Amino acid sequence: MTVGAPAGPQEVVEVDAVDCAFEPRRWDFAEARSAEIAAHWAEALRRKPRMFDGRVLLMHRGAVEVEADGRRVFRGAYLETSFSAFLFWRDIGLPPAGVRNGFGMACLSSADGAFVLGEMGHHTANAGAIYFASGTPDPGDVRDGRVDIEGSIRRELREETGLDAATLSLDPGLTLVMDGCRVGFMKRVRSAETAEALVARIGAFLARDPEPELARMHVVATAAEIGPAVQVSAATYLRAKLPA
């Protein structure tokens, strides 16, 4: 994910469900630019040696469909590639490459109406970026041939903040924030605690973790508080949900 400007106009759409398949196929972009990807990864490791070149899933098709009963369902499919290929594509500006980054975000909101976001740690690929607990899906999110987006959201929330989704209230459906290279699957997660209490709870969790993904937490209560470091999809979601 990138913090910068969207690739084309962003669209915000409410859907009732997501149904995405795992449909492996070649990613021609990665094959054609393999030498550049290898060189870019070597430089990235020189700067941040703790990064790991694991496997990730990128969306190669997807669209919102309206069913006969009026339900809106996003249907899509993912391929598998290396994190290094994804990082190269991201870092050169997400040019058209036959894929989109389809990721889930746990949009954590407090009892007093604010949203709580995390700032990525200095050792991560997105150091300094501020967004909700999130991650590009990986092969561990594939179950029975489907990509479990909501399962990925719950996992990222737990891993990054220590919060168990079972103890929170999750809104039905999702908000999609889409542009030419991204589909953000935004799931509102409501806590009965205030923003201050959430920051303290998550801060204590981060302090116990020898290598936390997040450096610190940020509270956003109005659209005017959305700073330039907030990831583009998260910023668009916040503007749609918060007062000016």
C-alpha positions in Angstrom: 0.0 0.0 0.0 1.1 3.5 -0.7 0.4 6.8 1.0 0.5 8.9 -2.2 -2.1 10.0 -4.6 -4.7 7.6 -6.0 -4.3 6.2 -9.5 -7.3 7.9 -11.1 -10.6 8.9 -9.4 -11.5 7.1 -6.2 -14.9 5.5 -5.8 -16.5 4.7 -2.5 -19.1 1.9 -2.6 -21.0 0.1 0.1 -21.4 -3.7 -0.4 -23.0 -6.4 1.5 -20.4 -9.1 0.9 -17.1 -10.0 -0.8 -16.6 -13.2 -2.7 -13.0 -13.6 -4.1 -11.5 -16.7 -5.6 -7.8 -17.8 -5.7 -7.1 -18.3 -9.4 -3.4 -18.6 -9.8 -1.9 -17.4 -13.1 1.3 -15.9 -14.4 1.9 -12.2 -13.7 3.5 -11.1 -16.9 4.8 -7.8 -15.4 6.8 -9.6 -12.8 8.3 -12.0 -15.3 9.2 -9.3 -17.8 10.9 -7.2 -15.2 12.5 -9.8 -13.0 16.0 -8.4 -13.2 14.8 -5.0 -12.1 12.8 -6.6 -9.3 15.9 -8.4 -8.0 18.0 -5.3 -8.0 15.3 -3.2 -6.3 14.9 -5.9 -3.6 18.6 -6.0 -3.0 18.6 -2.3 -2.4 15.5 -2.5 -0.2 17.2 -5.1 2.0 20.3 -3.0 2.3 18.2 -0.2 3.8 15.8 -2.5 5.8 17.4 -5.9 6.3 14.6 -7.3 8.5 12.1 -7.4 5.5 11.1 -10.8 4.2 10.4 -11.8 0.7 7.2 -13.8 1.3 4.3 -14.6 -0.9 1.4 -12.2 -1.4 -1.9 -12.2 -3.4 -2.8 -9.5 -5.9 -6.2 -9.1 -7.6 -6.4 -9.8 -11.3 -10.1 -9.2 -11.7 -12.9 -7.8 -9.6 -16.1 -5.8 -9.8 -19.3 -5.0 -7.8 -22.3 -7.1 -8.9 -25.9 -6.5 -8.0 -27.8 -9.7 -7.3 -31.5 -10.4 -8.0 -32.4 -9.7 -4.4 -30.6 -6.3 -4.5 -27.5 -7.4 -2.5 -24.3 -5.8 -3.7 -21.4 -8.3 -3.8 -17.8 -7.6 -4.9 -16.6 -10.6 -6.8 -13.0 -11.0 -7.8 -10.0 -13.3 -8.1 -6.3 -13.2 -7.0 -3.0 -14.5 -8.2 0.1 -15.2 -6.1 3.4 -13.4 -6.5 6.5 -12.5 -4.4 6.5 -9.5 -2.0 9.6 -8.2 -3.8 7.7 -8.1 -7.1 4.8 -6.3 -5.4 7.1 -3.8 -3.7 8.8 -3.0 -7.0 5.5 -2.4 -8.6 4.4 -0.2 -5.7 7.6 1.8 -5.5 7.6 2.7 -9.2 4.2 4.2 -8.9 1.7 1.3 -9.4 1.7 1.5 -13.2 -1.0 -0.5 -15.1 0.1 -4.1 -14.8 -3.0 -6.3 -15.0 -3.5 -6.3 -11.2 -4.8 -4.3 -8.2 -3.8 -4.4 -4.6 -6.9 -5.7 -3.0 -6.4 -5.4 0.8 -8.6 -5.4 3.9 -8.5 -2.7 6.6 -9.9 -2.9 10.2 -11.4 0.6 10.6 -11.3 0.8 14.4 -13.7 3.3 15.9 -14.1 4.3 19.5 -17.1 4.8 21.8 -16.6 8.6 21.5 -16.8 8.6 17.7 -13.2 8.9 16.7 -11.1 6.5 14.6 -7.8 5.0 15.9 -5.0 4.3 13.4 -1.4 3.1 13.6 1.9 4.5 12.4 4.1 1.9 10.8 7.5 1.2 12.4 10.8 2.3 10.9 11.8 -1.2 10.0 8.7 -1.9 7.8 8.2 -1.3 4.1 5.7 1.5 4.8 7.6 3.2 7.6 5.9 6.4 8.8 2.6 5.7 7.0 -0.5 5.9 9.1 -3.5 3.6 8.4 -5.8 1.1 10.0 -4.6 -2.4 10.8 -4.2 -3.9 7.3 -2.2 -6.1 5.0 -2.1 -7.4 1.5 -3.6 -11.0 1.6 -1.2 -13.9 1.5 -1.6 -17.7 0.8 -2.6 -18.3 4.4 -5.8 -16.4 3.7 -6.9 -18.9 1.1 -9.5 -21.4 2.3 -11.3 -23.9 0.0 -10.2 -21.9 -3.0 -11.5 -18.6 -1.7 -9.6 -15.6 -0.4 -11.0 -14.8 3.0 -10.8 -11.0 3.1 -12.7 -10.7 6.4 -10.5 -13.3 8.0 -7.4 -11.4 6.8 -8.9 -8.2 8.4 -9.4 -10.0 11.8 -5.9 -11.5 11.7 -4.2 -8.2 10.9 -6.1 -6.4 13.7 -5.0 -9.0 16.2 -1.4 -9.1 15.0 -0.9 -5.4 14.8 -2.9 -4.1 17.8 -3.5 -7.2 20.0 -7.3 -6.6 19.8 -9.5 -9.7 19.3 -12.3 -9.0 16.8 -14.5 -11.4 18.8 -14.5 -8.8 21.7 -15.6 -6.0 19.3 -18.6 -5.2 17.2 -18.1 -5.5 13.4 -20.5 -3.7 11.2 -22.3 -5.8 8.5 -21.0 -5.4 5.0 -17.9 -3.4 3.9 -17.1 0.0 2.4 -14.9 -0.3 -0.7 -12.5 2.4 -1.7 -11.4 1.8 -5.2 -9.1 3.3 -7.8 -7.2 2.0 -10.8 -4.6 0.1 -8.7 -6.3 -0.5 -5.4 -9.4 -2.0 -3.8 -9.5 -1.2 -0.1 -12.0 -3.5 1.7 -12.8 -1.3 4.7 -14.6 -3.1 7.7 -15.7 -0.9 10.5 -14.8 -2.3 13.9 -16.4 -0.6 16.9 -15.1 -0.6 20.4 -17.0 0.2 23.6 -13.8 2.0 24.8 -12.9 5.6 24.3 -10.2 6.6 21.9 -7.9 7.4 24.8 -8.4 4.0 26.4 -7.8 2.2 23.1 -4.6 4.1 22.5 -3.4 3.1 26.0 -4.5 -0.6 25.5 -2.8 -0.9 22.1 0.3 1.0 23.4 0.7 -1.5 26.2 0.5 -4.3 23.6 3.1 -2.7 21.4 5.4 -2.2 24.4 5.4 -5.9 25.1 6.2 -6.9 21.5 10.0 -7.0 20.9 9.4 -6.1 17.2 6.0 -4.5 16.8 4.8 -3.5 13.3 3.4 -0.2 14.7 5.4 2.6 16.3 2.5 4.5 17.8 -1.2 5.2 17.5 -3.1 8.2 16.2 -6.6 9.4 16.8 -8.6 11.1 14.1 -12.0 12.6 15.1 -12.7 15.0 12.2 -11.8 15.2 8.6 -9.7 18.3 9.3 -7.3 16.0 11.3 -6.4 13.8 8.4 -2.7 14.5 7.8 -0.5 13.8 4.7 0.9 10.6 6.2 -2.5 8.9 6.3 -2.6 6.2 3.6 -4.8 7.3 0.6 -7.6 4.7 1.0 -7.8 5.3 4.7 -8.0 9.0 4.2 -10.8 8.7 1.7 -12.7 6.4 4.0 -12.3 8.8 6.9 -13.5 11.8 4.8 -16.6 9.7 4.0 -17.3 8.8 7.6 -16.3 11.8 9.7 -17.6 15.3 10.1 -15.6 18.2 8.6 
